[in-house]
């Protein structure tokens, strides 16, 4: 067997070489209906952050690191395929950066043998390269075909005065959070770091922070926070957060309903969202608000 060659691509070959590897489109980015294109072609990927493993001139594994156009470092590995697990692992080990790996999957991916095999090959290659599973998440997509969630009358929503108020709320909501990413950062760096990480992410979105809202009960107490956002691909629920002392009262639905309506008021015709499979209260809020599950997102670090 000839040696495996791992290399980055360049603009004039990137799309042709990257798409030359056969792929049935059962898992990963094809589920979103998006093809590989470079930023120069109006797509999402940079050739120098796109890598292939070749044997005898044929692509046997491929990986594309993603970030928004203004970012200077890759944020996520969201396109990875391989014909053989070990070749895929060797490609991942050779990448110059190791961001989180996100694999998009159909909701019933474990029930279909072909889909499950495709997923497990990618997961297995990532594990060989040192990745471990962090969490599996539901991905939702609300569209105009779904009814708008009914607004509640229990909470008053107010614009956020400044980042210090948001940071305090985001730090407090990390206590007892069911979000695996927040728990991981809290375990490794503490509550304050987890709150700061959440705020940094919200500030990364290109949408106005004037959309953010704190939620207050009849006594004037802050009970939570929501952030409607636009990510680089469109409108999304950036965050729904309920403070620990107010959990168990169904406030997540009230927050989600207001967040959804604010995005629609600003022209959204579809809204993406996500939550961990283990976050049962938030999953129940999405179901009640009419958000259908369209994919699962398998996250590895």
C-alpha positions in Angstrom: 0.0 0.0 0.0 1.4 3.4 -0.9 1.9 6.2 1.6 -0.9 8.5 2.7 -0.4 12.1 1.8 -2.2 14.8 3.9 -2.3 18.3 2.5 -4.2 21.6 2.5 -5.9 22.7 -0.6 -5.6 25.9 -2.7 -8.3 28.0 -4.2 -8.1 26.8 -7.8 -8.5 23.2 -6.9 -10.4 23.2 -3.6 -14.0 22.4 -4.7 -13.0 19.9 -7.4 -10.6 18.0 -5.1 -12.7 18.1 -2.0 -15.9 16.8 -3.7 -14.0 14.1 -5.7 -14.4 11.6 -2.8 -17.6 9.6 -3.1 -20.2 10.3 -0.4 -23.7 9.0 -0.1 -24.8 12.1 1.8 -26.3 10.1 4.6 -24.7 12.2 7.4 -22.9 15.5 7.9 -23.2 18.7 6.1 -25.2 17.4 3.1 -28.2 17.0 5.5 -28.3 20.8 5.6 -28.5 21.0 1.8 -25.2 22.9 1.5 -22.4 22.0 -0.8 -18.7 22.6 -0.3 -17.7 26.1 -1.7 -14.9 28.4 -0.7 -15.4 31.9 0.6 -14.3 33.3 -2.8 -17.1 31.2 -4.4 -19.7 32.6 -2.0 -19.5 29.6 0.3 -18.3 29.0 3.9 -14.8 27.4 3.7 -11.2 28.5 3.3 -8.9 26.4 1.1 -6.1 26.7 3.6 -8.4 25.3 6.3 -9.5 22.5 4.0 -7.5 19.2 4.1 -7.5 15.9 2.3 -5.7 12.6 2.7 -4.7 11.1 -0.6 -3.4 7.7 -1.7 -2.3 7.2 -5.3 -3.8 10.6 -6.1 -7.3 9.7 -4.9 -8.9 11.4 -1.9 -9.6 8.8 0.9 -10.4 11.3 3.7 -11.3 14.9 3.9 -11.8 17.6 6.6 -13.0 21.2 6.5 -12.6 23.6 9.4 -15.2 26.3 9.7 -15.3 29.8 11.0 -17.1 33.0 10.1 -15.4 35.2 7.5 -14.0 37.6 10.1 -12.6 34.9 12.4 -8.9 34.4 12.5 -9.0 30.8 14.0 -11.1 27.8 13.1 -14.1 27.4 15.4 -15.4 24.0 14.5 -14.7 20.9 12.4 -18.0 20.4 10.8 -17.1 18.5 7.6 -15.2 15.2 7.9 -15.5 12.0 5.9 -13.3 9.0 5.4 -13.4 5.7 3.5 -11.3 4.0 6.2 -11.3 4.8 9.9 -7.5 4.7 10.3 -7.0 7.0 7.2 -9.5 9.4 8.7 -7.8 9.3 12.1 -4.4 10.1 10.5 -5.9 13.0 8.7 -7.4 14.4 11.9 -4.1 14.0 13.8 -2.3 16.0 11.1 -4.7 19.0 11.2 -3.0 22.2 12.5 -6.0 23.0 14.8 -8.3 20.8 16.8 -11.6 22.5 17.4 -14.8 20.7 18.4 -16.1 18.2 15.9 -19.8 18.4 15.1 -21.4 15.7 13.1 -24.9 16.3 11.8 -27.2 13.3 11.8 -30.8 12.4 11.0 -33.0 12.2 14.2 -33.4 8.4 13.8 -29.8 7.7 12.8 -29.4 4.7 15.0 -32.4 2.9 13.5 -31.1 2.9 9.9 -28.2 0.5 9.4 -26.6 2.4 6.5 -26.8 5.8 8.3 -25.6 4.3 11.6 -22.6 2.7 9.8 -21.7 6.0 8.2 -21.9 7.9 11.5 -20.0 5.3 13.5 -17.2 5.3 10.9 -16.7 9.0 11.4 -17.1 8.8 15.2 -14.7 5.9 15.3 -12.0 7.7 13.3 -12.4 10.7 15.6 -12.0 8.5 18.6 -8.8 7.0 17.2 -7.5 10.6 16.7 -8.1 11.3 20.4 -11.6 12.9 20.3 -14.2 11.9 22.9 -18.0 12.3 22.9 -19.2 15.4 24.7 -22.9 15.4 24.0 -25.6 14.8 21.4 -28.0 17.6 20.7 -31.3 18.1 19.1 -31.3 20.6 16.2 -34.6 22.4 15.6 -35.9 24.5 12.7 -39.1 26.6 13.2 -40.6 27.8 9.9 -43.6 29.9 8.9 -45.5 26.6 8.5 -45.4 26.3 12.3 -47.7 28.4 14.5 -46.1 31.2 16.5 -45.9 30.2 20.2 -48.5 32.0 22.3 -46.9 34.7 24.5 -47.3 34.4 28.3 -48.4 37.1 30.7 -46.3 36.2 33.6 -43.1 38.0 32.7 -42.0 41.4 31.7 -39.2 41.6 29.1 -36.7 44.4 29.2 -33.8 45.5 27.0 -30.4 44.6 28.5 -28.6 47.7 29.9 -25.0 46.5 29.6 -22.8 43.5 29.4 -22.1 43.5 33.1 -25.7 42.7 33.8 -25.7 39.9 31.2 -22.4 38.5 32.5 -23.8 38.3 36.0 -26.9 36.5 34.8 -24.9 34.1 32.5 -22.6 33.3 35.4 -25.5 32.5 37.8 -27.3 30.3 35.3 -24.2 28.0 35.1 -25.2 26.7 38.5 -26.8 23.3 37.9 -27.0 23.8 34.2 -28.0 20.9 32.0 -25.9 22.2 29.1 -22.8 19.9 28.6 -20.7 22.7 27.1 -21.4 24.9 30.1 -20.7 22.1 32.6 -17.4 21.3 30.8 -16.1 24.8 31.1 -17.3 25.1 34.7 -15.6 21.9 35.6 -12.3 23.0 34.0 -12.3 26.7 34.7 -15.1 27.7 37.0 -18.5 29.4 36.8 -17.1 32.8 35.9 -15.3 31.4 32.9 -18.4 29.6 31.7 -20.4 32.8 32.0 -17.8 34.8 30.1 -17.6 32.1 27.4 -21.4 32.3 26.9 -21.2 36.1 26.7 -18.3 36.0 24.2 -20.4 33.7 22.0 -23.4 36.0 22.1 -21.2 39.0 21.2 -19.7 37.0 18.3 -23.1 36.9 16.5 -23.4 39.7 13.9 -27.0 40.6 15.1 -27.7 43.6 17.4 -27.3 43.1 21.1 -30.3 45.4 21.5 -32.4 42.4 20.8 -31.4 40.7 24.0 -33.9 40.7 26.8 -34.0 40.1 30.6 -37.2 38.6 32.0 -38.8 39.7 35.2 -41.7 38.4 37.3 -44.5 40.4 38.9 -42.3 41.2 41.9 -39.6 42.7 39.6 -37.1 39.9 40.1 -35.0 38.8 37.2 -35.9 35.2 36.4 -34.0 34.7 33.1 -32.6 36.0 29.9 -33.0 35.3 26.1 -30.9 36.2 23.1 -32.4 36.2 19.6 -29.6 36.2 17.2 -28.6 35.9 13.5 -25.7 33.5 13.0 -23.9 33.5 9.7 -26.6 31.3 8.2 -29.7 33.0 9.5 -31.9 33.7 12.5 -31.4 31.5 15.6 -32.2 31.1 19.2 -28.9 32.2 20.7 -29.8 31.4 24.3 -32.7 30.7 26.7 -31.6 30.9 30.3 -33.5 30.6 33.6 -31.9 31.4 36.9 -31.5 28.5 39.3 -33.9 29.8 41.9 -36.7 30.1 39.3 -36.4 26.8 37.5 -39.3 24.4 37.6 -41.9 27.0 36.8 -42.1 26.6 33.0 -40.4 30.0 32.3 -38.3 28.5 29.5 -41.4 28.4 27.3 -42.3 32.1 28.1 -38.7 33.1 27.2 -38.7 31.0 24.0 -42.0 32.4 22.9 -40.8 36.0 23.3 -37.5 35.2 21.6 -39.3 33.6 18.7 -41.7 36.5 18.3 -38.9 39.1 18.4 -37.1 37.3 15.6 -40.3 37.1 13.5 -40.9 40.8 14.1 -37.5 41.4 12.6 -38.3 39.4 9.5 -37.3 35.8 10.3 -39.1 33.2 8.2 -37.3 30.3 9.8 -35.4 30.0 13.1 -32.7 27.5 14.0 -32.2 26.3 17.6 -30.6 23.5 19.5 -30.4 21.8 23.0 -28.8 18.8 24.5 -30.7 15.5 24.5 -30.4 15.4 28.3 -31.9 18.9 28.8 -35.5 17.6 29.1 -37.0 20.9 30.3 -35.7 22.8 27.3 -36.6 20.1 24.9 -40.1 20.2 26.4 -40.2 24.0 25.8 -39.2 23.6 22.2 -41.9 20.9 21.7 -44.6 23.1 23.3 -43.5 26.1 21.2 -43.9 24.1 17.9 -40.2 23.6 17.1 -39.7 20.3 15.1 -36.5 18.3 15.5 -34.8 18.2 12.1 -31.4 16.7 12.9 -29.2 15.6 15.8 -25.8 17.1 16.3 -23.1 14.8 17.7 -20.4 16.8 19.4 -16.9 15.6 20.2 -13.9 17.3 21.8 
